[in-house]
Amino acid sequence: MLELYDSSPYSLPSQEIRLKSACALSNAHIKCLVWGQDALAFIHFIPANLFALHLVVADQDLQLASTEIIESLPYKLFTGIDNRYVEFIFSTQTSRELPALAHLELTTPHDKRDVDDPEMIFIHPQSQFYLDVHDNSRSVSLPPFPDTIRFPTRTAFLDS
């Protein structure tokens, strides 16, 4: 059965919790694109399960963006090997996902987390995708969130 949605399957309060880190970047004047399941669910109305939050920033803002999130929200830099993101065929010692990214982990104890809190945040440099955070012709905003938090259009999503 095919179901089409004319609005996001996630409520505004859920979106607000999921996008706290993107709002922190916006408050610090760092433009970002929300990518992955959150973009599919919030903008393209696809009922996706939400796991890690993926943010895309300009290459030169990668370090600044991770620092801003770590200083303003309960996240820390994750330096271990997360078995959910390892290609076991190649190696269990290193992650093969995307090497040039910031991988952040939520530090709030499990019993105090909201169900919508992203457990992991991946901050990607735009050069790893065919995306430009400053090209508003290939992205859209999501009111009531700031215009500096953008989501790829369908075409941009498929090209990335």
Solvent accessible surface area in square Angstrom, and as a share of the most:
residue,aa,sasa,rsa
1,M,220,0.98
2,L,147,0.73
3,E,108,0.49
4,L,156,0.78
5,Y,89,0.34
6,D,134,0.69
7,S,62,0.40
8,S,26,0.17
9,P,50,0.32
10,Y,54,0.21
11,S,62,0.40
12,L,78,0.39
13,P,84,0.53
14,S,18,0.12
15,Q,12,0.05
16,E,80,0.36
17,I,40,0.20
18,R,7,0.03
19,L,0,0.00
20,K,93,0.39
21,S,3,0.02
22,A,0,0.00
23,C,33,0.20
24,A,11,0.09
25,L,0,0.00
26,S,13,0.08
27,N,117,0.60
28,A,35,0.27
29,H,166,0.74
30,I,4,0.02
31,K,34,0.14
32,C,1,0.00
33,L,3,0.01
34,V,0,0.00
35,W,54,0.19
36,G,9,0.08
37,Q,54,0.24
38,D,0,0.00
39,A,0,0.00
40,L,49,0.24
41,A,0,0.00
42,F,1,0.00
43,I,29,0.15
44,H,19,0.08
45,F,70,0.29
46,I,80,0.40
47,P,77,0.48
48,A,16,0.12
49,N,107,0.55
50,L,33,0.16
51,F,125,0.52
52,A,6,0.05
53,L,0,0.00
54,H,24,0.11
55,L,0,0.00
56,V,0,0.00
57,V,0,0.00
58,A,1,0.00
59,D,62,0.32
60,Q,142,0.63
61,D,28,0.15
62,L,36,0.18
63,Q,135,0.60
64,L,101,0.50
65,A,0,0.00
66,S,5,0.03
67,T,47,0.27
68,E,45,0.20
69,I,0,0.00
70,I,62,0.31
71,E,135,0.60
72,S,58,0.38
73,L,38,0.19
74,P,65,0.41
75,Y,16,0.06
76,K,103,0.43
77,L,93,0.46
78,F,42,0.17
79,T,119,0.69
80,G,43,0.41
81,I,71,0.36
82,D,15,0.08
83,N,100,0.51
84,R,144,0.53
85,Y,57,0.22
86,V,14,0.08
87,E,77,0.35
88,F,118,0.49
89,I,156,0.79
90,F,127,0.53
91,S,27,0.18
92,T,71,0.41
93,Q,136,0.61
94,T,71,0.41
95,S,52,0.34
96,R,118,0.43
97,E,54,0.24
98,L,60,0.30
99,P,124,0.78
100,A,51,0.39
101,L,35,0.17
102,A,11,0.08
103,H,27,0.12
104,L,0,0.00
105,E,43,0.19
106,L,7,0.04
107,T,67,0.39
108,T,28,0.17
109,P,74,0.47
110,H,141,0.63
111,D,125,0.65
112,K,149,0.63
113,R,57,0.21
114,D,62,0.32
115,V,144,0.83
116,D,28,0.15
117,D,28,0.14
118,P,5,0.03
119,E,68,0.31
120,M,8,0.03
121,I,0,0.00
122,F,3,0.01
123,I,0,0.00
124,H,1,0.00
125,P,8,0.05
126,Q,37,0.16
127,S,81,0.52
128,Q,57,0.25
129,F,27,0.11
130,Y,144,0.55
131,L,16,0.08
132,D,65,0.34
133,V,1,0.00
134,H,111,0.49
135,D,45,0.24
136,N,67,0.34
137,S,95,0.61
138,R,59,0.22
139,S,6,0.04
140,V,56,0.32
141,S,36,0.24
142,L,24,0.12
143,P,106,0.67
144,P,95,0.60
145,F,19,0.08
146,P,54,0.34
147,D,83,0.43
148,T,53,0.31
149,I,0,0.00
150,R,19,0.07
151,F,0,0.00
152,P,0,0.00
153,T,33,0.19
154,R,157,0.57
155,T,85,0.49
156,A,0,0.00
157,F,34,0.14
158,L,151,0.75
159,D,71,0.37
160,S,42,0.27
